[in-house]
């Protein structure tokens, strides 16, 4: 659902950053936002089972997560 919602939101008002909860963490979501919408996705990489592999954009979120930027997500959620 994130991809279709992001597409509609971006068509109405283009954005440069997409902040989302860890529940929406998937490489597919990151790839869509970054490559099709051309915005930066900030979604914390959730932990998974031993068989899960964190690659590409999810690996970046795991190692270099922008905590200061992500804290602003609470401002949006409180509105």
C-alpha atoms as an extended CHARMM CRD file, in Angstrom:
* protein
*
        79  EXT
         1         1  UNK       CA              0.0000000000        0.0000000000        0.0000000000  PROA      1               0.0000000000
         2         2  UNK       CA              2.9450000000        2.3860000000        0.5780000000  PROA      2               0.0000000000
         3         3  UNK       CA              3.9070000000        2.5040000000       -3.0850000000  PROA      3               0.0000000000
         4         4  UNK       CA              0.4560000000        3.4970000000       -4.3830000000  PROA      4               0.0000000000
         5         5  UNK       CA             -0.0530000000        6.0160000000       -1.5640000000  PROA      5               0.0000000000
         6         6  UNK       CA              3.3830000000        7.5610000000       -2.2190000000  PROA      6               0.0000000000
         7         7  UNK       CA              2.6030000000        7.8270000000       -5.9360000000  PROA      7               0.0000000000
         8         8  UNK       CA             -0.6490000000        9.7050000000       -5.3000000000  PROA      8               0.0000000000
         9         9  UNK       CA              0.8900000000       11.9670000000       -2.6440000000  PROA      9               0.0000000000
        10        10  UNK       CA              3.8480000000       12.8070000000       -4.8880000000  PROA      10              0.0000000000
        11        11  UNK       CA              1.5350000000       13.6010000000       -7.8210000000  PROA      11              0.0000000000
        12        12  UNK       CA             -0.4240000000       16.0380000000       -5.6300000000  PROA      12              0.0000000000
        13        13  UNK       CA              2.5730000000       17.6000000000       -3.8950000000  PROA      13              0.0000000000
        14        14  UNK       CA              6.1030000000       16.4710000000       -4.8050000000  PROA      14              0.0000000000
        15        15  UNK       CA              8.2740000000       15.6430000000       -1.8120000000  PROA      15              0.0000000000
        16        16  UNK       CA             11.9690000000       14.9910000000       -1.3060000000  PROA      16              0.0000000000
        17        17  UNK       CA             11.7660000000       12.7050000000        1.7310000000  PROA      17              0.0000000000
        18        18  UNK       CA              9.4560000000        9.8800000000        2.6910000000  PROA      18              0.0000000000
        19        19  UNK       CA              9.5150000000        8.9440000000        6.3800000000  PROA      19              0.0000000000
        20        20  UNK       CA              7.7620000000        5.7170000000        7.3180000000  PROA      20              0.0000000000
        21        21  UNK       CA              7.4690000000        3.2740000000       10.1730000000  PROA      21              0.0000000000
        22        22  UNK       CA              9.5120000000        0.0580000000       10.2950000000  PROA      22              0.0000000000
        23        23  UNK       CA              6.3370000000       -1.8700000000        9.5020000000  PROA      23              0.0000000000
        24        24  UNK       CA              6.6840000000       -0.6410000000        5.9050000000  PROA      24              0.0000000000
        25        25  UNK       CA             10.3290000000       -1.6830000000        5.5990000000  PROA      25              0.0000000000
        26        26  UNK       CA             11.0240000000       -3.6460000000        2.4410000000  PROA      26              0.0000000000
        27        27  UNK       CA             13.6050000000       -3.3180000000       -0.2950000000  PROA      27              0.0000000000
        28        28  UNK       CA             10.7260000000       -3.0450000000       -2.7650000000  PROA      28              0.0000000000
        29        29  UNK       CA              9.3180000000        0.0350000000       -0.9890000000  PROA      29              0.0000000000
        30        30  UNK       CA             12.7390000000        1.7050000000       -0.7370000000  PROA      30              0.0000000000
        31        31  UNK       CA             13.4760000000        0.9950000000       -4.3910000000  PROA      31              0.0000000000
        32        32  UNK       CA             10.1100000000        2.3980000000       -5.5500000000  PROA      32              0.0000000000
        33        33  UNK       CA             10.4740000000        5.6380000000       -3.5960000000  PROA      33              0.0000000000
        34        34  UNK       CA             14.1100000000        6.1920000000       -4.5420000000  PROA      34              0.0000000000
        35        35  UNK       CA             14.1090000000        5.0630000000       -8.1600000000  PROA      35              0.0000000000
        36        36  UNK       CA             10.5970000000        5.8090000000       -9.4410000000  PROA      36              0.0000000000
        37        37  UNK       CA              9.5980000000        8.8210000000       -7.3320000000  PROA      37              0.0000000000
        38        38  UNK       CA             13.1890000000       10.0770000000       -7.0090000000  PROA      38              0.0000000000
        39        39  UNK       CA             12.8650000000       10.8870000000       -3.2910000000  PROA      39              0.0000000000
        40        40  UNK       CA             14.8440000000        9.6700000000       -0.3150000000  PROA      40              0.0000000000
        41        41  UNK       CA             13.1680000000        6.9690000000        1.7720000000  PROA      41              0.0000000000
        42        42  UNK       CA             13.8250000000        6.8770000000        5.5050000000  PROA      42              0.0000000000
        43        43  UNK       CA             12.3920000000        3.6560000000        6.8990000000  PROA      43              0.0000000000
        44        44  UNK       CA             14.1770000000        1.8430000000        9.7390000000  PROA      44              0.0000000000
        45        45  UNK       CA             15.3770000000       -1.6330000000        8.7790000000  PROA      45              0.0000000000
        46        46  UNK       CA             13.4720000000       -4.0650000000       10.9250000000  PROA      46              0.0000000000
        47        47  UNK       CA             15.1350000000       -7.1850000000       12.1580000000  PROA      47              0.0000000000
        48        48  UNK       CA             14.1490000000      -10.4810000000       10.7120000000  PROA      48              0.0000000000
        49        49  UNK       CA             14.9810000000      -14.1340000000       10.9450000000  PROA      49              0.0000000000
        50        50  UNK       CA             18.3560000000      -15.6730000000       10.1970000000  PROA      50              0.0000000000
        51        51  UNK       CA             17.3280000000      -16.2380000000        6.5800000000  PROA      51              0.0000000000
        52        52  UNK       CA             16.6670000000      -12.5120000000        5.9680000000  PROA      52              0.0000000000
        53        53  UNK       CA             19.3280000000      -10.6250000000        4.0730000000  PROA      53              0.0000000000
        54        54  UNK       CA             19.5960000000       -6.8800000000        4.4350000000  PROA      54              0.0000000000
        55        55  UNK       CA             20.8220000000       -5.5010000000        1.1110000000  PROA      55              0.0000000000
        56        56  UNK       CA             21.0540000000       -2.2870000000       -0.8690000000  PROA      56              0.0000000000
        57        57  UNK       CA             18.7890000000        0.4650000000        0.5330000000  PROA      57              0.0000000000
        58        58  UNK       CA             17.7800000000       -1.5130000000        3.6110000000  PROA      58              0.0000000000
        59        59  UNK       CA             21.4610000000       -2.0980000000        4.4060000000  PROA      59              0.0000000000
        60        60  UNK       CA             22.0380000000        1.6530000000        4.1550000000  PROA      60              0.0000000000
        61        61  UNK       CA             19.1780000000        2.2740000000        6.6070000000  PROA      61              0.0000000000
        62        62  UNK       CA             20.6330000000       -0.3390000000        8.9310000000  PROA      62              0.0000000000
        63        63  UNK       CA             24.1510000000        1.1310000000        9.0080000000  PROA      63              0.0000000000
        64        64  UNK       CA             23.6300000000        4.8680000000        8.3910000000  PROA      64              0.0000000000
        65        65  UNK       CA             20.1460000000        5.5940000000        9.7030000000  PROA      65              0.0000000000
        66        66  UNK       CA             19.4450000000        9.3910000000        9.9160000000  PROA      66              0.0000000000
        67        67  UNK       CA             18.0310000000        9.4650000000       13.4580000000  PROA      67              0.0000000000
        68        68  UNK       CA             17.6730000000       13.2550000000       13.6810000000  PROA      68              0.0000000000
        69        69  UNK       CA             15.6040000000       13.3650000000       10.4970000000  PROA      69              0.0000000000
        70        70  UNK       CA             13.4830000000       10.3690000000       11.5090000000  PROA      70              0.0000000000
        71        71  UNK       CA             12.5680000000       11.9900000000       14.8390000000  PROA      71              0.0000000000
        72        72  UNK       CA             10.5530000000       14.5530000000       12.8410000000  PROA      72              0.0000000000
        73        73  UNK       CA              8.1580000000       11.7630000000       11.8360000000  PROA      73              0.0000000000
        74        74  UNK       CA              6.4380000000       12.2210000000       15.2120000000  PROA      74              0.0000000000
        75        75  UNK       CA              5.4190000000       15.7630000000       14.1830000000  PROA      75              0.0000000000
        76        76  UNK       CA              3.4700000000       14.4070000000       11.2350000000  PROA      76              0.0000000000
        77        77  UNK       CA              1.8630000000       11.6180000000       13.2110000000  PROA      77              0.0000000000
        78        78  UNK       CA              0.5910000000       14.0180000000       15.8530000000  PROA      78              0.0000000000
        79        79  UNK       CA             -1.3470000000       16.1370000000       13.3550000000  PROA      79              0.0000000000
